[in-house]
Amino acid sequence: MLYLKPIINGVGNYYVESRTRNQERTDLIVDYMGKRYVIEMKIWRGNAYNERGEDQLSSYLEYYHLKKGYMLSFNFNQKKKTGVREIKVKDRILIEAVV
């Protein structure tokens, strides 16, 4: 998030742990040049935990009436598989980056 401030400076805003009306908390929302980006951040704790994160992000996208969201997964395993992939959950597109 440290890198976001100079990028969106004067052109947008970002919100950390923003609360929705149904009392859920999104990790990060970025409003930039008239668009909204919802970002979910997770520490890798296995496939089941990751899938719950994808479902969680999908529900946030539904709440904000968006079709595309972003998930950033931090994987500290020695044999991790890093990269970016696009997945579909229900009718939403999730861009997931594993670092």
Secondary structure, 3 states (H helix, E strand, C coil): CCCHHHHHCCCEEEEEEEECCCCCEEEEEEEECCEEEEEEEEECCCHHHHHHHHHHHHHHHHHCCCCEEEEEEECCCCCCCCEEEEEEECCEEEEEEEC
